Amino acid sequence: CRQSDNDNETIEQIDEDIAVTQSQMNFICPITQMEMKKPVRNKVCGHTYEEDAILKIIQNRKQQKKKVRCPKIGCSHVDVKESDLVPDEALKRAIDSQNKQRWSTLDKSDAATKEICY
């Protein structure tokens, strides 16, 4: 397949990639550095984490009889407890919605590629 020589198309794609990357930043767990699947919000400081990741840290630190500092860089909250965590349903819906759009876009671009490349 030949790639398009249209510079405007390339610039639009770069702009779209930047926008997607910026919106994905809110979906990345500060612990795992992966997109969250089950985000929980800390009621005290407001930061979100992947549920399994923060619970593992809390359990490990509890066994060591130590407090858990919020893993978000720059946060001063030093005593994260399991009772401080609540499911972040709005963030989960936003992540799910973006993933649906991403798959929809991939399906469309795949179909367009098949039409061009025969």
Protein Blocks (a to p, Z undefined) as FASTA:
>chain_A
ZZdfbfklmmmmmmmmmmmmmmmmmmpcfklopacfbdcddfknopacdfklmmmmmmmm
mmnopacddfbghiabfbdcfklpccdfklmmmmmmmmmmmmmmmmmmmmmmmmmmZZ
